[in-house]
Amino acid sequence: MNNVANKQSRNLALKSADGVWHNLRLADGLARPDVAVPVGATASVVVQGGSVRWVGPDASLPADCAGLPRHDGAGLLATPGLVDCHTHLVYGGQRANEFAMRLAGASYEEVARAGGGIVSSVRATRAASEDELFAAALPRLHSLLDEGVCAIEIKSGYGLALEHEAKQLRVARRLGRELGVTVRTTFLGAHALPPEYAGRSQDYIDLICREMLPALHAEGLVDAVDVFCERIAFSLAETEQVFAAAARLRLPVKLHAEQLSDMQGAQLAARYGALSCDHIEHLSEDGVAAMARAGTVAVLLPGAFYTLRDTQLPPIGALRAAGVPMAVATDHNPGTSPALSLLLMANMACTLFRLTVPEALAGITTHAARALGLQDTHGLLASGRPANFVLWPFSDAAELAYWFGHKPAHTIVRQGRIVNPRHP
């Protein structure tokens, strides 16, 4: 049996989560019970065929569930599985030297102009095989899954050529299959200008729109399309060309928006009904209003803010006042956010960006799922959805954003199977 078959067999051998999970406490705002759970009462989650069938108080458990297997939750806190809605998890090499450069005073833009930055990762990614990229990404993904992540976005953008972008996206799909986790793939060919196209950005955009995106879409490798719209990357006009190409293929879009300056990318993204605008430290009032009208999610990336020692905070108050949903993600990447803890990002969103605990928890569940177009299947503990939930040994949901530096999940149920050994 080959390695792929071994991994798939191992996933199938995981214990089914089917049965009645009782004596649980539901985290406020993260569940939609079929019967209201009185304050202080314990709850049950019924899983059948790998899906959640019913959620409600223990005392109201449907009579026809009496014969199902029982899992005693022992008063543990239950939340939906976590969702990491912005990562660059598949890449070659690492860029610790750039961390040292920034500590010595170099800016993000200075590092990029010195031949570092994204193009450095492009060289390493192009030199790696698919198997090598998979082997490098596997422990990174395991770190996130061990914290309770049940859905994740993985972007391309370190290949910047059809062959190598396809390689990244195939590895992302393979990670999802072999680890039994929902992976949404995002084509980020417009991440940086490849060296062979220096001074010819329009030619590269034409290549993306006419050849790369159609070919990758035809292979079934693309769930969404992203662009890095910034002074050191691609202009507003170039971004719109990529968005128009995505629209022709009926693919949703998202945007690396207003990270280093206000490019008015959020307004453009909103016009295309973008799933999300991400980073957004320099987002304007007009951008906030456009996102609110379009229902676009604001994805906050405190790991990059912290690593770059940024001082420009995202406009949290304006987003909150406008009712724009705020997600929180790791932005795991080798250059500006080598973060592998979504719970740490929740903590940082509270301490650095001043999110409330409920906002941060919705940011790594409900709103993060919406940022991936997964709002009907992930991010909420509710009947009719795949069984993705986590049990935590906490007395208060605030502890999810309070502790950091360990992996506290007691029990993880992912895609209807119990994937860690500490289950009740």
Rosetta blueprint (number, residue, H / E / L):
1 M L
2 N L
3 N H
4 V H
5 A H
6 N H
7 K H
8 Q H
9 S H
10 R H
11 N H
12 L H
13 A H
14 L L
15 K L
16 S E
17 A L
18 D L
19 G E
20 V E
21 W E
22 H E
23 N E
24 L E
25 R E
26 L E
27 A L
28 D L
29 G L
30 L L
31 A E
32 R E
33 P L
34 D L
35 V L
36 A L
37 V L
38 P L
39 V L
40 G L
41 A L
42 T L
43 A E
44 S E
45 V E
46 V E
47 V E
48 Q E
49 G L
50 G L
51 S E
52 V E
53 R E
54 W E
55 V E
56 G E
57 P E
58 D H
59 A H
60 S H
61 L L
62 P L
63 A H
64 D H
65 C H
66 A L
67 G L
68 L L
69 P L
70 R E
71 H E
72 D E
73 G L
74 A L
75 G L
76 L L
77 L E
78 A E
79 T E
80 P E
81 G L
82 L E
83 V E
84 D E
85 C L
86 H L
87 T E
88 H L
89 L L
90 V L
91 Y L
92 G L
93 G L
94 Q L
95 R L
96 A H
97 N H
98 E H
99 F H
100 A H
101 M H
102 R H
103 L H
104 A L
105 G L
106 A L
107 S L
108 Y H
109 E H
110 E H
111 V H
112 A H
113 R H
114 A L
115 G L
116 G L
117 G L
118 I H
119 V H
120 S H
121 S H
122 V H
123 R H
124 A H
125 T H
126 R H
127 A H
128 A L
129 S L
130 E H
131 D H
132 E H
133 L H
134 F H
135 A H
136 A H
137 A H
138 L H
139 P H
140 R H
141 L H
142 H H
143 S H
144 L H
145 L H
146 D L
147 E L
148 G L
149 V E
150 C E
151 A E
152 I E
153 E E
154 I E
155 K E
156 S L
157 G L
158 Y L
159 G L
160 L L
161 A L
162 L H
163 E H
164 H H
165 E H
166 A H
167 K H
168 Q H
169 L H
170 R H
171 V H
172 A H
173 R H
174 R H
175 L H
176 G H
177 R H
178 E H
179 L H
180 G L
181 V L
182 T E
183 V E
184 R E
185 T E
186 T E
187 F E
188 L E
189 G E
190 A E
191 H L
192 A L
193 L L
194 P L
195 P H
196 E H
197 Y H
198 A L
199 G L
200 R L
201 S H
202 Q H
203 D H
204 Y H
205 I H
206 D H
207 L H
208 I H
209 C H
210 R H
211 E H
212 M H
213 L H
214 P H
215 A H
216 L H
217 H H
218 A H
219 E L
220 G L
221 L L
222 V L
223 D L
224 A E
225 V E
226 D E
227 V E
228 F E
229 C E
230 E L
231 R L
232 I L
233 A L
234 F E
235 S L
236 L H
237 A H
238 E H
239 T H
240 E H
241 Q H
242 V H
243 F H
244 A H
245 A H
246 A H
247 A H
248 R H
249 L L
250 R L
251 L L
252 P L
253 V E
254 K E
255 L E
256 H E
257 A E
258 E L
259 Q L
260 L L
261 S L
262 D L
263 M L
264 Q L
265 G H
266 A H
267 Q H
268 L H
269 A H
270 A H
271 R H
272 Y L
273 G L
274 A L
275 L L
276 S E
277 C E
278 D E
279 H E
280 I L
281 E L
282 H L
283 L L
284 S L
285 E H
286 D H
287 G H
288 V H
289 A H
290 A H
291 M H
292 A H
293 R H
294 A H
295 G L
296 T L
297 V E
298 A E
299 V E
300 L E
301 L L
302 P H
303 G H
304 A H
305 F H
306 Y H
307 T H
308 L L
309 R L
310 D L
311 T L
312 Q L
313 L L
314 P L
315 P L
316 I H
317 G H
318 A H
319 L H
320 R H
321 A H
322 A H
323 G L
324 V L
325 P L
326 M E
327 A E
328 V E
329 A L
330 T L
331 D L
332 H E
333 N E
334 P L
335 G L
336 T L
337 S E
338 P L
339 A L
340 L L
341 S L
342 L H
343 L H
344 L H
345 M H
346 A H
347 N H
348 M H
349 A H
350 C H
351 T H
352 L L
353 F L
354 R L
355 L L
356 T L
357 V H
358 P H
359 E H
360 A H
361 L H
362 A H
363 G H
364 I L
365 T L
366 T H
367 H H
368 A H
369 A H
370 R H
371 A H
372 L L
373 G L
374 L L
375 Q L
376 D L
377 T L
378 H L
379 G L
380 L L
381 L E
382 A E
383 S L
384 G L
385 R L
386 P E
387 A L
388 N L
389 F E
390 V E
391 L E
392 W E
393 P L
394 F L
395 S L
396 D L
397 A L
398 A L
399 E H
400 L H
401 A H
402 Y H
403 W L
404 F L
405 G L
406 H L
407 K L
408 P L
409 A L
410 H L
411 T E
412 I E
413 V E
414 R E
415 Q L
416 G L
417 R E
418 I E
419 V L
420 N L
421 P L
422 R L
423 H L
424 P L
